Amino acid sequence: MSERQLAPNCSTMKKRVAVFFGGRSPEHDVSIITGLQALHAIDQENFSAFPVYVTPRGNWLYGDILRDRRIYLPKDAVLEQLHSVTLDVRPNVDGIGRLLFQTKSGFQRVPAPVAFDVAFLAFHGLFGEDGRIQGLFELANVPYTGMRLSASSICMDKAATKRALADTGVCVLPSTIIRRPAFGLFPTVSDLKQHVGNLSFPVIVKPVHLGSSIGVAKASTLEEIRAVLPPIFQLDDEAVIEPFVQNLVEYNVAVRRDGSEVVTSAIEQPKSSDVLLDFKAKYCSADGIGDGEKIPGTSSQGMLSLTRTINPALDRAIIEKIRTWATICFSLLNGNGAPRIDFISNSKTGEVWLNEVNPCPGSLGFFLWEVAERPVLFTDFLTSLIVEALQLHRLAQLPRDPTQPDGRLFKHS
């Protein structure tokens, strides 16, 4: 390893960006696509980006071949070309991240650490989008992109999001939470009766901490609720039960900061022939997961397939409500990054409810920004996320010795 890896902050050198993706999440495969799209679109004139892939079992892998989409998920022949690494969590005051190599035998010479200036997070779902990996990078004092630890944690918890929005004027559906039983995956009918309370059937049952419509099911009786809970409880320890919205239509909008101003993206209306969007309908025909790669510096009109309508014809009042509520939610959480906020509506009555917040949406929602009122191409969008990460890191720095003089019980140098 070169000396460059240990001193990447020199003003004459490009900022090194480690793009993290994969992870121990049901949304692992979508994260790979998001990560590779970002990796190939990052501005190469100002940044030097490299991939760090986290396997479904949580092993961190480093190697140039990870840039190639065709190798996923890596087989033994590819794994032999990769290095297993871990993050040095010692809080370096210079804010430089370091990946430490794990040796394959006790006799190998340990390579020098791989240093990086910014962690670009392209994780979706558990162990990556929910505040846990954010906490790790904050512990290591490394700049990272996207929403901060507390905001990520709240947004990936549907119940916590509803509680945070109480008294803001943002409408959310009434709901109840049921926890996984201490033993087994089937709650008793009496427990369900107690939890469902005054909710009328049919209802929607979904995991509290997952996204992408994973585990979402419709139920018309207590017995049906009980039947759909085990698959949810295999992935999550809590389920949320909400009223089923008739004449369901979904609207999504992304939010970010542009200087001191909070701005919203184009609005999308996902299409589906089913009542509920399933996982593959949302991702496999859109967001670049089908054929082809996202080309840096170009608009993504080709990405806007038949799975969505961009800026659908809506009453001005509904558009205003969606944008205003998205801005309120983002600002309430002191938002950063570019989360996508999802709404559901009864198309006949015009009622709208905030459904959930995606701290790191699939493909980072870049296509929504490319057709926004103020269009931003993917490469420029990624640059703004990286610059924001560096700025937030600088603002969060503590003194070298944070123990104040009047709180010192021991001699400090």
C-alpha positions as CSV (number, residue, x, y, z in Angstrom):
1,M,0.0,0.0,0.0
2,S,1.3,3.5,-0.8
3,E,1.9,6.4,1.5
4,R,-1.0,8.1,-0.2
5,Q,-3.4,5.8,1.7
6,L,-2.2,7.2,5.0
7,A,-2.3,10.9,4.1
8,P,-5.3,11.5,1.8
9,N,-6.1,14.9,3.2
10,C,-3.4,16.8,1.3
11,S,-5.0,19.6,-0.6
12,T,-3.4,18.5,-3.8
13,M,-4.9,15.0,-3.6
14,K,-8.4,13.8,-4.4
15,K,-10.7,13.0,-1.5
16,R,-10.9,9.2,-1.2
17,V,-14.5,8.0,-1.0
18,A,-15.2,4.5,0.2
19,V,-18.6,3.4,-1.1
20,F,-20.2,0.9,1.3
21,F,-23.0,-1.4,0.1
22,G,-24.6,-4.9,0.6
23,G,-25.0,-5.8,4.2
24,R,-27.0,-8.0,6.5
25,S,-30.4,-6.9,5.3
26,P,-33.3,-8.4,3.3
27,E,-32.6,-5.5,0.9
28,H,-29.0,-6.6,0.3
29,D,-29.3,-7.0,-3.4
30,V,-30.9,-3.6,-4.0
31,S,-28.1,-2.1,-2.0
32,I,-25.5,-3.6,-4.4
33,I,-27.2,-1.9,-7.3
34,T,-27.3,1.4,-5.5
35,G,-23.7,1.2,-4.4
36,L,-22.4,0.3,-7.9
37,Q,-24.5,3.1,-9.5
38,A,-23.0,5.6,-7.0
39,L,-19.5,4.2,-7.4
40,H,-19.5,4.6,-11.2
41,A,-21.1,8.1,-11.1
42,I,-19.0,9.9,-8.5
43,D,-17.0,12.8,-10.0
44,Q,-13.7,11.3,-10.9
45,E,-12.0,14.7,-11.3
46,N,-12.4,15.6,-7.6
47,F,-12.8,12.2,-5.9
48,S,-11.2,8.8,-5.9
49,A,-13.9,6.2,-5.1
50,F,-13.5,2.5,-4.3
51,P,-16.0,-0.2,-3.3
52,V,-16.4,-1.9,0.1
53,Y,-18.8,-4.8,-0.1
54,V,-20.5,-6.2,3.0
55,T,-21.7,-9.8,2.5
56,P,-25.1,-11.1,3.8
57,R,-23.2,-12.5,6.8
58,G,-21.5,-9.2,7.6
59,N,-18.0,-9.8,6.2
60,W,-16.4,-6.6,4.8
61,L,-14.6,-7.2,1.5
62,Y,-12.2,-4.9,-0.4
63,G,-10.8,-5.3,-3.9
64,D,-11.0,-3.6,-7.3
65,I,-13.0,-6.5,-8.9
66,L,-16.0,-5.4,-6.7
67,R,-16.6,-2.7,-9.3
68,D,-17.8,-5.4,-11.7
69,R,-21.5,-6.0,-11.4
70,R,-21.2,-9.4,-13.0
71,I,-19.4,-11.0,-10.1
72,Y,-22.3,-10.7,-7.6
73,L,-22.8,-12.5,-5.4
74,P,-19.1,-13.4,-5.3
75,K,-18.3,-17.1,-5.6
76,D,-15.2,-18.8,-4.2
77,A,-13.0,-17.9,-7.2
78,V,-13.8,-14.2,-6.8
79,L,-13.5,-14.3,-3.0
80,E,-9.9,-15.5,-3.3
81,Q,-9.1,-12.2,-5.1
82,L,-10.6,-10.1,-2.3
83,H,-9.3,-8.9,1.0
84,S,-11.3,-9.2,4.2
85,V,-11.2,-5.9,6.1
86,T,-12.6,-4.2,9.2
87,L,-13.0,-0.6,10.3
88,D,-10.5,0.9,12.6
89,V,-12.9,2.4,15.2
90,R,-10.3,4.4,17.1
91,P,-11.5,7.9,16.8
92,N,-8.8,9.6,14.8
93,V,-8.8,13.3,15.3
94,D,-8.0,13.9,11.7
95,G,-11.3,12.3,10.6
96,I,-9.6,9.8,8.3
97,G,-11.2,6.4,8.1
98,R,-9.0,3.3,8.0
99,L,-9.8,-0.2,6.8
100,L,-7.6,-2.7,8.5
101,F,-6.8,-5.9,6.6
102,Q,-7.5,-9.3,8.3
103,T,-4.7,-11.7,7.6
104,K,-5.4,-15.2,6.3
105,S,-2.6,-16.8,8.3
106,G,-0.4,-15.8,11.1
107,F,2.7,-15.6,8.9
108,Q,1.5,-13.1,6.3
109,R,2.7,-9.5,6.5
110,V,-0.2,-7.3,7.3
111,P,-0.7,-4.6,4.6
112,A,-0.9,-1.0,5.5
113,P,-4.4,0.3,6.2
114,V,-6.6,1.7,3.4
115,A,-7.4,5.2,4.3
116,F,-10.5,7.2,3.1
117,D,-11.9,10.6,3.7
118,V,-15.6,9.9,3.4
119,A,-17.8,6.8,3.8
120,F,-20.5,6.9,1.2
121,L,-23.3,4.8,2.5
122,A,-25.5,2.9,0.0
123,F,-27.1,0.5,2.5
124,H,-30.8,-0.2,2.6
125,G,-32.8,-1.7,5.5
126,L,-31.3,-3.4,8.6
127,F,-27.8,-2.8,9.8
128,G,-27.1,0.0,7.4
129,E,-30.0,2.4,7.0
130,D,-31.3,2.2,10.6
131,G,-28.6,4.1,12.5
132,R,-26.4,1.2,13.4
133,I,-23.7,1.7,10.8
134,Q,-24.0,5.5,11.3
135,G,-23.1,5.0,14.9
136,L,-20.1,3.0,14.0
137,F,-18.7,5.7,11.8
138,E,-19.4,8.3,14.4
139,L,-17.5,6.2,16.9
140,A,-14.6,6.1,14.5
141,N,-15.0,9.9,13.9
142,V,-15.3,9.4,10.1
143,P,-17.4,11.6,7.8
144,Y,-20.4,9.7,6.3
145,T,-23.2,10.6,3.9
146,G,-26.9,10.6,4.5
147,M,-29.1,11.1,7.6
148,R,-27.4,11.2,11.0
149,L,-27.7,8.4,13.6
150,S,-30.8,9.5,15.5
151,A,-32.7,10.5,12.4
152,S,-31.9,7.2,10.6
153,S,-33.1,5.3,13.7
154,I,-36.4,7.1,13.9
155,C,-37.1,7.0,10.2
156,M,-36.5,3.3,10.0
157,D,-39.0,2.7,12.8
158,K,-42.5,3.3,11.5
159,A,-44.0,3.6,15.0
160,A,-41.3,6.1,16.1
161,T,-41.9,8.1,12.9
162,K,-45.6,8.4,13.8
163,R,-44.8,9.5,17.3
164,A,-42.3,12.1,16.1
165,L,-44.9,13.6,13.8
166,A,-47.6,13.9,16.5
167,D,-48.9,17.5,16.8
168,T,-47.2,18.6,13.6
169,G,-50.3,18.6,11.5
170,V,-48.9,15.8,9.3
171,C,-51.6,13.1,9.0
172,V,-50.6,9.5,9.6
173,L,-52.9,6.4,9.8
174,P,-53.9,5.1,13.2
175,S,-52.0,2.0,14.1
176,T,-51.1,-0.6,16.7
177,I,-47.8,-2.4,17.3
178,I,-47.5,-6.1,18.2
179,R,-44.2,-7.6,19.3
180,R,-42.8,-11.0,18.5
181,P,-43.7,-13.6,21.2
182,A,-41.0,-14.6,23.6
183,F,-41.3,-18.1,22.2
184,G,-42.3,-19.1,18.7
185,L,-43.7,-16.8,16.0
186,F,-47.4,-17.1,16.5
187,P,-49.1,-14.7,19.0
188,T,-52.3,-15.9,20.6
189,V,-55.7,-14.8,19.3
190,S,-56.4,-13.1,22.6
191,D,-53.2,-11.1,22.3
192,L,-54.2,-10.0,18.8
193,K,-57.7,-8.9,20.0
194,Q,-56.1,-6.8,22.6
195,H,-53.7,-5.2,20.2
196,V,-56.0,-4.6,17.2
197,G,-58.4,-2.7,19.4
198,N,-60.7,-0.4,17.5
199,L,-59.2,-0.9,14.1
200,S,-61.7,-2.2,11.6
201,F,-61.0,-4.8,8.9
202,P,-59.4,-5.1,6.4
203,V,-56.0,-4.1,7.8
204,I,-52.4,-4.0,6.5
205,V,-49.7,-5.8,8.5
206,K,-46.1,-4.9,7.9
207,P,-42.7,-5.0,9.7
208,V,-41.9,-2.0,11.7
209,H,-38.2,-1.7,10.7
210,L,-38.1,-2.9,7.1
211,G,-38.9,-1.1,3.8
212,S,-39.5,-1.9,0.1
213,S,-42.8,-3.5,0.8
214,I,-41.0,-6.6,2.3
215,G,-43.4,-8.6,4.5
216,V,-46.4,-6.4,3.8
217,A,-49.7,-8.3,3.8
218,K,-53.4,-7.6,3.8
219,A,-55.6,-9.3,6.4
220,S,-59.4,-9.4,6.9
221,T,-59.6,-11.4,10.1
222,L,-57.7,-12.0,13.3
223,E,-56.8,-15.5,12.0
224,E,-55.3,-14.0,8.8
225,I,-53.3,-11.5,10.8
226,R,-52.0,-14.4,12.9
227,A,-51.1,-16.3,9.7
228,V,-49.1,-13.5,8.1
229,L,-47.1,-12.6,11.2
230,P,-44.5,-15.5,11.3
231,P,-42.8,-14.4,8.1
232,I,-42.6,-10.8,9.5
233,F,-41.3,-12.0,12.8
234,Q,-38.5,-14.0,11.1
235,L,-37.1,-10.6,10.0
236,D,-38.3,-8.1,12.5
237,D,-39.3,-8.2,16.2
238,E,-42.2,-5.9,15.7
239,A,-45.2,-5.6,13.3
240,V,-47.4,-2.6,12.7
241,I,-51.1,-3.0,11.9
242,E,-52.9,-0.2,10.1
243,P,-56.3,0.3,8.4
244,F,-56.4,-0.7,4.8
245,V,-56.8,2.3,2.5
246,Q,-59.4,1.9,-0.2
247,N,-58.6,3.1,-3.7
248,L,-55.0,3.1,-2.7
249,V,-52.5,5.2,-4.6
250,E,-48.9,6.0,-3.5
251,Y,-46.9,9.2,-4.0
252,N,-43.2,9.6,-3.2
253,V,-41.0,12.7,-3.0
254,A,-37.4,13.1,-1.9
255,V,-36.1,16.0,0.2
256,R,-32.6,17.5,0.7
257,R,-30.9,20.7,1.6
258,D,-29.7,23.2,-1.0
259,G,-27.6,25.5,1.0
260,S,-29.8,26.8,3.8
261,E,-33.0,25.9,2.0
262,V,-35.0,22.6,2.2
263,V,-36.0,21.5,-1.3
264,T,-38.2,18.7,-2.7
265,S,-37.8,16.6,-5.8
266,A,-40.2,15.7,-8.5
267,I,-43.2,13.6,-7.2
268,E,-43.5,10.0,-8.4
269,Q,-46.6,7.8,-8.5
270,P,-45.6,4.1,-8.6
271,K,-47.7,2.0,-10.8
272,S,-48.9,-1.5,-10.0
273,S,-51.6,-3.8,-11.2
274,D,-51.8,-5.2,-7.7
275,V,-53.3,-3.5,-4.7
276,L,-49.9,-3.5,-3.0
277,L,-46.6,-2.9,-4.6
278,D,-44.3,-6.0,-4.3
279,F,-40.6,-5.9,-4.0
280,K,-39.7,-6.8,-7.5
281,A,-42.2,-4.4,-9.1
282,K,-40.6,-1.5,-7.2
283,Y,-37.0,-2.3,-8.1
284,C,-36.4,-4.9,-10.8
285,S,-38.0,-2.9,-13.6
286,A,-36.8,0.5,-12.4
287,D,-33.9,2.3,-10.7
288,G,-31.4,0.7,-13.1
289,I,-31.6,-2.9,-11.8
290,G,-32.8,-4.3,-15.1
291,D,-30.4,-3.9,-18.1
292,G,-27.6,-1.4,-18.4
293,E,-25.7,0.9,-16.0
294,K,-26.4,4.4,-15.0
295,I,-24.2,6.7,-17.2
296,P,-22.6,9.5,-15.2
297,G,-23.5,13.1,-16.3
298,T,-26.6,12.1,-18.3
299,S,-30.2,12.3,-17.5
300,S,-32.0,9.1,-16.7
301,Q,-35.2,9.3,-18.7
302,G,-34.7,5.7,-19.6
303,M,-35.0,4.8,-15.9
304,L,-38.5,6.2,-15.7
305,S,-40.2,3.1,-17.0
306,L,-43.8,2.0,-17.0
307,T,-43.5,1.4,-13.3
308,R,-44.0,5.0,-12.3
309,T,-45.5,8.4,-13.4
310,I,-43.4,11.4,-12.7
311,N,-45.3,14.5,-11.5
312,P,-48.7,13.0,-12.0
313,A,-51.7,15.3,-12.6
314,L,-52.9,16.1,-9.1
315,D,-54.9,18.8,-7.4
316,R,-52.7,21.7,-6.3
317,A,-53.9,21.1,-2.7
318,I,-52.6,17.6,-2.7
319,I,-49.3,18.6,-4.3
320,E,-48.9,21.3,-1.7
321,K,-49.7,19.0,1.1
322,I,-47.2,16.4,0.0
323,R,-44.4,18.9,-0.4
324,T,-45.2,20.7,2.8
325,W,-45.5,17.6,4.9
326,A,-42.3,16.2,3.5
327,T,-40.5,19.4,4.4
328,I,-41.9,19.4,7.9
329,C,-40.8,15.8,8.5
330,F,-37.3,16.4,7.1
331,S,-36.9,19.6,9.2
332,L,-38.3,18.0,12.3
333,L,-35.6,15.4,12.3
334,N,-32.9,18.0,11.4
335,G,-32.6,16.0,8.2
336,N,-29.6,15.5,6.0
337,G,-28.9,13.4,3.0
338,A,-31.8,12.9,0.6
339,P,-34.4,10.7,2.1
340,R,-37.5,9.7,0.2
341,I,-40.8,10.3,2.0
342,D,-43.7,8.1,0.9
343,F,-47.4,9.0,1.1
344,I,-50.5,7.0,0.5
345,S,-53.9,8.3,-0.6
346,N,-57.5,7.4,-1.2
347,S,-57.8,8.4,-4.8
348,K,-61.5,8.9,-4.6
349,T,-61.7,11.0,-1.4
350,G,-58.4,12.8,-1.8
351,E,-57.3,11.9,1.7
352,V,-53.5,11.7,2.1
353,W,-51.3,10.2,4.9
354,L,-47.6,10.1,5.4
355,N,-46.7,6.5,5.2
356,E,-43.0,6.1,5.9
357,V,-39.5,7.7,5.5
358,N,-36.7,6.0,3.5
359,P,-33.4,7.5,4.8
360,C,-31.5,5.9,1.8
361,P,-34.0,5.2,-1.0
362,G,-33.2,2.7,-3.8
363,S,-30.8,4.2,-6.3
364,L,-30.7,7.2,-3.9
365,G,-33.8,8.4,-5.7
366,F,-31.5,10.2,-8.2
367,F,-34.0,10.2,-11.0
368,L,-36.4,12.2,-8.9
369,W,-33.8,15.0,-8.7
370,E,-32.9,14.9,-12.4
371,V,-36.5,15.9,-13.3
372,A,-37.0,18.2,-10.3
373,E,-38.0,21.8,-10.6
374,R,-34.3,22.5,-10.1
375,P,-32.8,19.6,-12.1
376,V,-29.6,18.0,-10.6
377,L,-27.7,15.4,-12.5
378,F,-26.6,12.3,-10.7
379,T,-22.9,13.1,-10.5
380,D,-23.6,16.6,-9.1
381,F,-26.1,15.1,-6.7
382,L,-23.5,12.7,-5.3
383,T,-21.0,15.5,-4.9
384,S,-23.5,17.5,-2.8
385,L,-23.9,14.5,-0.5
386,I,-20.2,14.1,-0.1
387,V,-19.6,17.8,0.5
388,E,-22.4,17.8,3.1
389,A,-20.8,14.8,4.9
390,L,-17.5,16.6,5.2
391,Q,-19.3,19.8,6.5
392,L,-21.4,17.9,9.1
393,H,-18.2,16.1,10.3
394,R,-16.4,19.4,10.8
395,L,-19.3,20.8,12.8
396,A,-19.5,17.7,15.0
397,Q,-15.9,17.8,16.2
398,L,-15.1,17.9,19.9
399,P,-12.0,19.4,21.6
400,R,-9.1,17.0,21.8
401,D,-9.8,16.7,25.5
402,P,-13.6,17.2,25.9
403,T,-13.4,17.0,29.7
404,Q,-13.9,20.6,31.0
405,P,-11.6,21.9,33.7
406,D,-14.3,22.0,36.3
407,G,-15.2,18.4,35.6
408,R,-11.7,16.9,35.9
409,L,-11.1,14.5,38.7
410,F,-7.7,13.4,37.4
411,K,-4.6,15.2,36.1
412,H,-5.0,16.0,32.4
413,S,-2.1,16.8,30.1
